[in-house]
Amino acid sequence: MEFIVDLRSEEYRRAMIWHQFASSLGKRVNDWLGWAILAAVPLTILLLLIFVPDALSFWFWPVALLALLYSAYSTLFIRRQISRQAAALLQTNPALAHTCYHLHAKGMKLTDAQADEETNGVFFLWKEVERVAETPESFLFFVSDENILIVPKRCISDAKAFRRLLDKVGKTDA
């Protein structure tokens, strides 16, 4: 099976946000808690200042500030950082704009789609791919926890044959 991936920065951003915040139950719970704290701390401070301003101890303020900073970092700052990284992706790595994937029973070879056929590419045996995850828009090949190959579903002409190949080599998430 062969197809060309022309990765767009928005697809990279969505895949990396999914990896950071939703790829496991623990990451989803951490994201939900971050958003809950981000909403609850200012609301709690406001309600306490209105209804019981004398009840706030000295230690309430540093704890509330730390909770607010943690939740802002874990929800907003990391998302902004991923968005910036995605915007600069194709400028810093132009080969990602057009990568040709050659998938077969032993592994997959990635080459620059605009280069000639003699060009060497990168070859991964299937045993080097830790897992393949499917998101609503993409397939993610985890070469390691931090190295992910993103294949948008729009680039695959025969999704059934693609899934059969992944099932055959044992790389689908159950």
N, C-alpha and C positions, 0 to 999 in steps of 0.2 A: 504494500500500500504506500502510496506517495501523495503528498499534498504540500502546498506552500502556505506558510503562516505569515500573514502580514499583520503583526501585532500592533494594536493601537494603544495609545497611552491610557485611554479610559478603561480598556480591557485589563491592562496591567494593574491599574489602580484598584479595580473591583476585585481582581484575583488576590492581590496582596492584602486588601482589607479583609476579605474572607479568610485568608490564611491567618492573619493576626488576631481576628476577633470572633470567628465563627467555625473554625475547622475542628474544634473539639468541644465537648460539653464544658470543660473547665474554662476555656477561653470565652465561650458564650456567657457563662455565669459571671465571670470577671467583667465582661463588657456591660452586662445588665446592672451589676453592682456599681460600676463606675458612673453610669448614667443616673442611677437612683440616688447616689450620693451627691452628684452634681446638681440634681434638682432639689434634694431634701435639705441640704445644708443651708442654702440661702433662705429657703422657706422657713426652716426651723428658727434661724436667727431672727428673721422678720417677725414671726409669731411671738417669740420670746421677748423681743424688744417691745412689742406692742402690749402684750398682756401681762408679763411678769419681768419688767426690766431689772428689778432689784435681785432677782433670783440667780442671775448669771454670775458664776464664780470666775476668778482669774484664770483658772485652767480650762474653762470652756473655750476661750478664744483661740489659744494655740492648737487645741485638738480640732476645732472646727476649721481653722485655716489649713492645717495639714490634710484633713479629709478633703477639703475643697481643692487644694493643689494636686493631690494624688488623683482625684477623679478627673480634673481638667487635663492633667498630663495623660492619663491612661485612655481617655476618650477623645479629646479634641486635638491635642498636640501630636499624637502618633498618627492620627488620620491626616492631619495637615502635612506632616513629614512624608507620608506615603504619597499624597497628592503631588507634592513638589517633586518627589523622586520620579513619579510617573510622567510628569510634564517634561522632565529632562531626559527621559529614557531613550527616546529615539535619536536624540542629538548626541548623547554620549555613547550609545551602542547602535550604530546604524545597521549593523548586520541583523538585528532583531526585526527590522522593518520587513525583510523578505527572507525567511529561512525556509529551506526545503527539508521536509521530514521524509525519510525513507524508513518505513517500519516493516519488519519481517519477523520471522519466528525466533531469530537469535538476538535481536536487539533493534536499535534505531540509530540511524546516521543523520546528523544535521549538517547541512551545507548552506552556503550563501546562495540563494536562488538566482542571483544575478551573475554569479561567477560561472566559468566554463565547467564542463563535466569532469575535468582532470583535477579540479581543486579538491584538496583534502578537507575533510570536515571533522566533526567530532562524532565518535561512535560510542554508544552506551550499550552494554549487554543488559538484558532485562534484569539480571540479578543485581546490577548496579542501581536500578530504579527501585527505591524503597517502596513506593506505592503510587497509585494513580487515583486522584480524587476528581469527582465530577461536581461542578457547580452549575447553576442554571445557564450560564453563558459559556463555560469553558471546561476543558479537561486540564488538570494540573499534574504534571509528572514530577514527583519529588525525587530528585537525585540525592539530595540530603535535606535536612530540615530547612536549611536556608537557601538552597539552590533549587529553584522551581522552574520548569519549562511550562509555559502557558500556551495551550492550543485552543483558540476560540472555536466553538462549534460551527460557526459560519464558514470556517475554512475546510471543513471535512465534508466531502461530497456524499460519501456513503457511511452514515453513522452506524448502521447495523453491522456492516463489515468491520468497522473500527472497534465496536464493542465486542464482536466475536473474537477479533485478534487479541484484545486485552484479556478476555476470558480465557482464551487458549494459553496465553503466557502467564496467567494467574496474577494479573495486576489490577484487578478491580476491587474497589472498596465494598465490603459486604455490609 
